[in-house]
Amino acid sequence: MKKLFFNSFLLSSVFLLFLFSACSSSGQKEQEGSEELFVASVLTPVNAFTSGIEGPAVDKNGIIYAVNFERQGTIGKVTPEGEASLFIELPEGSIANGIRFDSEGNMFIADYMGHNIFKVDMATKELKVYAHNGDMSQPNDIAIDSKNRLYASDPNWKEGTGRIWRVDTNGEIVLLKDSLGTANGIEVSPDEKTLYVNESVQRKVWAYELLPDGNIGERKIFIEFPDFGMDGMRCDKDGNVYITRYGKGTVVKVSPEGKVLQEIQLTGKSASNICFGGSDGRTAYVTLADQGNIETFRVDIPAREWEMQHK
């Protein structure tokens, strides 16, 4: 009788222990999985920006900036909650495309109409020409390295060609590569050994060897797509590359080896560029030309540029 009671007690204890363990495990999984990743939602109202919305970038305070707010030739700013307003107006005749921030918090703007790179003092909003080159078709997207050197794509849409330029910290512009396809999105890898450049019309992404002096060496195909175009790109701190698929309405996350890991569906179709911010560098912001707005989604790894800003 005692033996039967002991066995029943033992079985009951084991069952309760298993039930508690299962509930704890389930709760942990539920807590870990409570954040929905790679699911896009609308951040700003449709048509708050023009169809020229591009060049998103986030400052150290988490404010998002994008070009052509309400009308061409402006820069808008957006809070993480989605409240958009005018930040600055560019000189008459200038229209911006790419935006980046350097390690000191200065904003750089590619003015494709004026063939300029503008520099903006964020405290005073003072805007000045940092670099100018009339030989450019246009400075389009820009990337930046830890030495604050800029890299600019230069597409000639009419001819279907493009170039890559480097802008040094003294404002000098150096031609790095000629005779590309329509060079568009551009980004530096976290280890700064690779410069990624995509060709929108040709649907190819190239990986150039990036040398310590800021020059580029050999190149190889990183990834190419059978359909739809490409636009802006950004890396996370692990070297994965997020590429906007213009016309397809998606963003693809590609491993450093060139393998597609995720494809994020957006509401809009004309995804023109992407950047990252948020309190942890894991919030993506995507500009949509057909919607004139910004969409957002959460990712699993902080962005390269966010890590650089918050060192």
C-alpha positions as CSV (number, residue, x, y, z in Angstrom):
1,M,0.0,0.0,0.0
2,K,2.8,2.4,0.9
3,K,4.6,1.4,-2.3
4,L,1.5,2.2,-4.4
5,F,1.1,5.6,-2.6
6,F,4.8,6.4,-3.2
7,N,4.6,5.5,-6.9
8,S,1.5,7.6,-7.3
9,F,3.1,10.5,-5.5
10,L,6.2,10.2,-7.7
11,L,4.2,10.1,-10.9
12,S,2.2,13.2,-9.8
13,S,5.4,15.1,-9.0
14,V,7.0,14.2,-12.3
15,F,3.8,15.3,-14.1
16,L,3.7,18.7,-12.2
17,L,7.4,19.2,-12.9
18,F,6.8,18.5,-16.6
19,L,3.8,20.8,-16.7
20,F,5.7,23.7,-15.0
21,S,8.6,23.2,-17.3
22,A,6.4,23.2,-20.4
23,C,4.6,26.4,-19.3
24,S,7.9,28.1,-18.6
25,S,9.3,27.1,-21.9
26,S,6.1,28.2,-23.7
27,G,6.1,31.6,-21.9
28,Q,9.8,32.1,-22.8
29,K,9.1,31.4,-26.4
30,E,6.0,33.6,-26.4
31,Q,8.1,36.4,-24.9
32,E,11.0,35.9,-27.3
33,G,8.6,35.7,-30.3
34,S,6.4,38.7,-29.2
35,E,8.2,41.1,-31.6
36,E,7.2,40.6,-35.2
37,L,10.2,40.9,-37.5
38,F,10.2,41.6,-41.2
39,V,6.6,42.7,-41.4
40,A,6.1,46.2,-42.9
41,S,3.6,48.9,-41.8
42,V,3.0,52.4,-43.0
43,L,4.8,55.2,-41.0
44,T,3.9,58.5,-42.7
45,P,0.7,59.4,-44.6
46,V,0.6,58.7,-48.3
47,N,1.8,61.7,-50.4
48,A,3.3,63.6,-47.5
49,F,6.4,63.5,-49.7
50,T,6.5,63.8,-53.5
51,S,7.2,60.9,-55.8
52,G,10.9,62.0,-55.5
53,I,11.1,60.8,-51.9
54,E,14.5,59.2,-51.5
55,G,17.7,59.2,-49.5
56,P,16.5,58.3,-46.0
57,A,18.9,58.7,-43.1
58,V,18.6,58.7,-39.3
59,D,20.5,61.0,-36.9
60,K,21.8,60.1,-33.5
61,N,18.6,61.2,-31.9
62,G,16.5,58.8,-34.0
63,I,14.9,61.4,-36.3
64,I,14.5,60.2,-39.9
65,Y,15.2,62.5,-42.8
66,A,14.2,62.1,-46.4
67,V,14.2,64.3,-49.5
68,N,11.3,66.2,-51.2
69,F,8.9,66.7,-48.4
70,E,5.6,68.2,-49.8
71,R,7.5,69.6,-52.8
72,Q,10.8,69.1,-54.7
73,G,13.9,70.8,-53.4
74,T,13.3,70.2,-49.7
75,I,14.4,67.9,-46.9
76,G,11.8,66.6,-44.5
77,K,12.2,65.2,-41.0
78,V,10.1,62.5,-39.4
79,T,9.8,61.4,-35.8
80,P,9.8,57.7,-34.9
81,E,6.1,58.0,-34.4
82,G,5.6,59.2,-38.0
83,E,5.1,63.0,-37.6
84,A,6.6,64.7,-40.6
85,S,7.6,68.3,-41.1
86,L,9.9,70.5,-43.1
87,F,13.6,70.6,-42.1
88,I,15.3,72.8,-44.7
89,E,14.9,74.1,-48.2
90,L,17.7,73.7,-50.7
91,P,18.9,76.6,-53.0
92,E,16.7,77.2,-56.0
93,G,17.3,74.7,-58.8
94,S,18.8,72.0,-56.4
95,I,17.0,68.7,-55.9
96,A,18.4,66.1,-53.4
97,N,18.7,62.4,-53.6
98,G,21.0,60.6,-51.1
99,I,21.5,61.6,-47.4
100,R,24.2,60.4,-45.0
101,F,25.6,61.5,-41.6
102,D,29.2,61.6,-40.6
103,S,30.8,60.7,-37.3
104,E,30.4,64.3,-36.0
105,G,26.7,64.4,-36.8
106,N,26.9,66.5,-39.9
107,M,24.4,65.8,-42.7
108,F,25.6,65.3,-46.3
109,I,23.2,65.6,-49.2
110,A,23.6,64.6,-52.8
111,D,22.2,67.4,-55.1
112,Y,21.7,65.7,-58.4
113,M,20.5,68.8,-60.3
114,G,23.3,71.0,-59.1
115,H,26.1,68.4,-59.2
116,N,26.8,69.2,-55.5
117,I,27.3,67.5,-52.2
118,F,25.9,69.8,-49.5
119,K,27.0,69.7,-45.9
120,V,24.5,70.8,-43.2
121,D,25.4,71.9,-39.7
122,M,22.5,70.2,-37.8
123,A,22.6,72.8,-34.9
124,T,22.3,75.9,-37.1
125,K,20.8,74.3,-40.3
126,E,23.6,76.2,-42.2
127,L,24.0,74.6,-45.6
128,K,27.1,74.9,-47.8
129,V,28.6,73.3,-50.9
130,Y,31.0,70.7,-49.6
131,A,32.0,69.4,-53.1
132,H,31.0,70.2,-56.7
133,N,31.9,68.5,-60.0
134,G,30.2,69.5,-63.2
135,D,31.6,66.5,-64.9
136,M,29.2,64.3,-63.0
137,S,25.9,63.2,-64.6
138,Q,24.6,63.4,-61.1
139,P,25.6,62.5,-57.5
140,N,22.8,60.0,-56.7
141,D,23.1,57.7,-53.7
142,I,26.0,58.2,-51.3
143,A,27.7,55.9,-48.8
144,I,30.2,56.8,-46.0
145,D,33.1,55.0,-44.3
146,S,34.5,55.4,-40.7
147,K,37.0,58.0,-42.0
148,N,34.1,60.2,-43.2
149,R,34.9,59.6,-46.8
150,L,31.9,59.6,-49.1
151,Y,31.3,57.3,-52.1
152,A,28.8,58.5,-54.7
153,S,27.0,56.6,-57.5
154,D,26.6,58.5,-60.7
155,P,24.0,57.1,-63.1
156,N,23.4,58.4,-66.6
157,W,19.9,57.1,-67.1
158,K,19.6,58.2,-70.7
159,E,22.7,56.3,-71.8
160,G,22.3,53.4,-69.4
161,T,25.8,54.0,-68.0
162,G,27.3,55.1,-64.7
163,R,30.4,55.9,-62.6
164,I,31.6,55.8,-59.0
165,W,33.2,58.8,-57.2
166,R,34.9,59.3,-53.9
167,V,34.6,62.5,-52.0
168,D,37.4,63.1,-49.6
169,T,37.2,65.0,-46.3
170,N,38.7,68.1,-47.9
171,G,35.9,68.1,-50.5
172,E,38.1,66.8,-53.3
173,I,36.2,64.5,-55.7
174,V,38.0,61.5,-57.2
175,L,36.7,59.2,-60.0
176,L,37.0,55.6,-58.9
177,K,35.3,53.8,-61.7
178,D,34.0,54.6,-65.2
179,S,31.9,52.5,-67.7
180,L,29.4,50.9,-65.4
181,G,25.8,50.2,-66.0
182,T,23.3,52.5,-64.3
183,A,25.1,52.8,-61.0
184,N,22.5,53.5,-58.2
185,G,22.5,52.0,-54.7
186,I,25.9,52.1,-52.9
187,E,27.1,50.9,-49.5
188,V,30.2,50.1,-47.5
189,S,30.6,46.7,-45.7
190,P,31.0,46.7,-41.9
191,D,34.7,45.7,-42.2
192,E,35.2,48.4,-44.9
193,K,36.8,45.9,-47.2
194,T,33.9,45.9,-49.7
195,L,32.1,48.6,-51.6
196,Y,28.7,47.4,-52.9
197,V,27.3,49.1,-56.0
198,N,24.2,48.1,-57.9
199,E,23.2,48.7,-61.5
200,S,19.4,49.2,-61.6
201,V,18.7,48.6,-65.3
202,Q,21.2,45.7,-65.5
203,R,19.8,44.2,-62.2
204,K,23.3,43.4,-60.9
205,V,25.0,44.1,-57.6
206,W,28.8,44.4,-57.7
207,A,31.2,43.8,-54.8
208,Y,34.3,45.9,-55.2
209,E,37.4,45.4,-53.1
210,L,37.7,48.6,-51.0
211,L,41.3,49.5,-50.2
212,P,42.5,51.3,-47.0
213,D,43.3,54.4,-49.0
214,G,39.7,54.6,-50.3
215,N,40.4,53.3,-53.8
216,I,38.8,50.2,-55.2
217,G,40.3,47.1,-56.6
218,E,38.9,44.0,-58.3
219,R,35.1,43.4,-58.5
220,K,32.9,40.4,-58.5
221,I,29.2,39.8,-58.9
222,F,27.5,39.8,-55.5
223,I,24.0,39.0,-56.7
224,E,21.8,39.6,-59.8
225,F,18.1,39.4,-60.3
226,P,16.0,38.1,-63.2
227,D,13.4,40.8,-62.9
228,F,12.6,44.3,-61.5
229,G,15.1,47.0,-60.7
230,M,17.0,48.0,-57.6
231,D,17.7,51.2,-55.7
232,G,19.1,52.0,-52.3
233,M,21.0,49.6,-50.1
234,R,22.2,49.4,-46.5
235,C,24.2,46.8,-44.5
236,D,23.6,45.5,-41.0
237,K,26.6,45.1,-38.6
238,D,27.0,41.4,-39.6
239,G,27.4,42.3,-43.2
240,N,24.0,41.4,-44.5
241,V,22.8,43.7,-47.3
242,Y,19.3,45.1,-47.5
243,I,18.4,46.0,-51.1
244,T,15.2,47.8,-52.2
245,R,13.5,46.2,-55.2
246,Y,12.1,49.1,-57.2
247,G,8.9,48.0,-59.0
248,K,8.5,44.7,-57.0
249,G,7.6,46.4,-53.7
250,T,10.0,44.4,-51.6
251,V,13.2,44.6,-49.7
252,V,15.6,41.7,-49.8
253,K,18.0,40.8,-47.1
254,V,21.1,39.2,-48.7
255,S,23.9,37.4,-46.8
256,P,27.6,38.4,-47.2
257,E,27.8,35.4,-49.5
258,G,25.1,36.7,-51.8
259,K,22.3,34.4,-50.7
260,V,18.7,35.8,-50.2
261,L,17.8,35.3,-46.6
262,Q,14.5,37.3,-46.4
263,E,12.2,39.1,-48.7
264,I,10.0,41.7,-47.0
265,Q,6.7,42.7,-48.7
266,L,5.8,46.4,-48.7
267,T,2.5,48.1,-49.3
268,G,4.0,50.4,-52.0
269,K,5.7,49.1,-55.1
270,S,8.4,51.7,-55.9
271,A,10.9,51.2,-53.0
272,S,13.5,53.8,-53.6
273,N,15.8,53.6,-50.5
274,I,16.3,52.3,-47.0
275,C,17.9,53.3,-43.7
276,F,17.9,52.1,-40.1
277,G,17.3,53.6,-36.7
278,G,15.3,53.1,-33.6
279,S,16.6,52.8,-30.1
280,D,18.6,49.7,-31.0
281,G,19.3,50.2,-34.7
282,R,16.9,47.5,-35.7
283,T,14.1,49.6,-37.2
284,A,14.1,49.8,-41.0
285,Y,12.6,52.8,-42.8
286,V,11.9,52.5,-46.5
287,T,10.9,55.3,-48.9
288,L,8.2,54.6,-51.5
289,A,8.1,56.7,-54.6
290,D,4.6,55.6,-55.7
291,Q,3.1,56.3,-52.3
292,G,5.2,59.4,-51.4
293,N,5.7,58.0,-47.9
294,I,7.8,55.9,-45.6
295,E,7.1,52.3,-44.4
296,T,8.8,50.6,-41.5
297,F,9.6,47.1,-40.2
298,R,11.7,45.6,-37.5
299,V,14.8,43.4,-38.2
300,D,17.0,41.1,-36.1
301,I,20.4,42.7,-36.3
302,P,21.4,46.3,-35.8
303,A,22.5,48.4,-38.8
304,R,26.2,49.1,-39.6
305,E,25.7,52.8,-39.7
306,W,23.7,52.9,-36.5
307,E,26.6,51.1,-34.8
308,M,29.1,53.6,-36.1
309,Q,27.0,56.5,-34.8
310,H,26.6,55.1,-31.3
311,K,30.2,54.0,-30.6
